[in-house]
Structure formats: structure tokens, C-alpha cells
Amino acid sequence: MRILVAEDEPALSAVIARYLTTHGYTVALAGNGVDALHEATFGEVDAVLLDLTMPGLDGLEVLRRLRRGNPSLPVLVLTARAGIADRVTGLDLGADDYLIKPVELDELGARLRSRLR
């Protein structure tokens, strides 16, 4: 399974990528919204971990566009935006799950597995 980690913080991307690869996933990385949208659209990924605050296109716009083009692709939002309005917006735009940073990696892994079933 190939997972796209769309995160603009390189240190966090590296930690998540290391966790995922040790659990048998192949990982693609994108540090901005434009690259994330391109990789999710053309990179044959099985799921996306999507930060909302990224340069280029923000994560909400990436999510909007992904849902128009591939409504069945699992997208898990991983963000520091913790407000109820933020969570409702993300879920209403099509996120399959919404996790708040900092996140426990084992919980992230479990939520990812549940979306990939």
C-alpha cells in the first residue's frame, strides 16, 4: 500500500514516513499543496494523510479537488486546527477522518488501517 504524506514540516513528515515504512507501507511525500494534489491524482496512492496548512494550495482546497476527481480515495486530515468549526469543515468537505496534532502514531496507524479495510 502506498500512502501520501502531505505535510510541510519535514521533521514530522520524516517521523510519520519512518513509522509507516516500518509497518509495511510505501510512502510518498509532498511538502506543499500543489505537489500533494499532483501526487494524489497521478501517483497511484491508496490513501492520503493531509495537513491543512501548507504552502501553495491549502489542504482544504486539495481536499475539495481530490473529492471531485477521486471521491473514494481515503483522506485523513492531520492538522493543528483543532476547533469544532475546522473539524466540521474538513469532514463536510470529504475527509474520512480528522486527527489533531500532536497525534500518537499508533492511533494514526489504526485509523489508517480502518480506512483501508
C-alpha positions in Angstrom: 0.0 0.0 0.0 1.3 3.4 -1.0 0.5 6.3 1.4 0.9 10.0 0.5 2.0 12.1 3.5 1.2 15.7 2.6 2.9 17.7 5.3 5.1 20.8 5.1 7.1 20.2 8.3 10.0 18.0 7.2 10.7 16.6 10.7 7.1 15.5 11.1 7.0 14.0 7.6 10.1 12.0 8.4 8.7 10.6 11.6 5.4 9.6 10.0 7.2 8.1 7.0 9.5 6.1 9.2 6.6 4.8 11.2 4.6 3.9 8.1 7.5 2.1 6.4 8.3 0.1 9.4 4.6 -1.1 9.3 4.9 -2.2 5.7 3.7 0.8 3.7 5.4 2.6 0.9 5.4 6.4 1.4 5.3 9.3 -0.9 6.0 12.8 0.5 4.6 16.2 -0.6 5.6 19.4 1.2 3.1 21.7 -0.4 -0.5 21.6 -1.7 0.3 21.6 -5.4 2.7 18.6 -5.1 0.2 16.9 -2.8 -2.6 17.2 -5.3 -0.4 16.1 -8.2 0.9 13.0 -6.3 -2.6 12.1 -5.1 -4.0 12.4 -8.6 -1.3 10.8 -10.6 0.8 8.9 -8.1 -1.4 5.8 -7.6 -1.7 6.2 -3.8 -4.0 4.2 -1.7 -4.6 6.9 1.0 -3.6 10.4 1.9 -2.5 11.9 5.2 -3.2 15.6 4.6 -2.1 18.6 6.6 -4.4 21.6 6.2 -1.8 24.4 6.5 0.5 24.0 3.6 2.1 26.5 1.1 0.7 26.6 -2.5 -2.8 25.2 -2.2 -4.0 24.8 1.4 -5.2 21.4 2.5 -8.9 22.2 2.3 -8.5 23.1 -1.4 -6.5 20.0 -2.0 -9.3 18.0 -0.3 -12.0 19.8 -2.4 -10.2 18.9 -5.6 -9.5 15.3 -4.6 -13.1 14.7 -3.8 -14.2 16.0 -7.3 -11.7 13.7 -9.0 -11.5 10.6 -6.7 -14.3 10.5 -4.2 -13.3 7.0 -2.9 -9.7 7.8 -2.0 -9.3 7.7 1.8 -8.1 11.1 3.1 -7.2 11.5 6.7 -6.6 15.1 7.8 -3.7 15.6 10.2 -3.6 19.2 11.4 -3.2 21.5 14.3 -6.5 23.2 13.5 -8.5 21.8 16.5 -11.6 23.9 16.6 -15.0 22.4 16.1 -15.7 24.6 13.1 -12.4 23.4 11.5 -13.2 19.8 12.1 -16.8 20.1 10.8 -15.5 21.9 7.6 -12.9 19.2 7.0 -15.3 16.4 7.4 -18.0 18.1 5.4 -15.5 18.7 2.5 -14.9 15.0 2.4 -12.2 14.0 4.9 -12.7 10.4 6.0 -11.1 11.2 9.4 -9.7 14.2 11.2 -6.8 14.0 13.6 -5.3 16.8 15.7 -1.6 17.3 16.1 0.2 16.1 18.0 -1.0 12.6 17.2 0.0 9.3 18.7 1.5 7.3 15.8 -0.2 4.0 16.9 -3.6 5.8 16.7 -2.7 7.2 13.3 -1.8 3.7 12.1 -5.0 2.2 13.5 -7.2 4.9 11.9 -5.3 4.5 8.6 -5.9 0.7 8.7 -9.6 1.2 9.4 -9.9 3.4 6.3 -8.0 1.0 4.1 -10.2 -2.0 5.0 
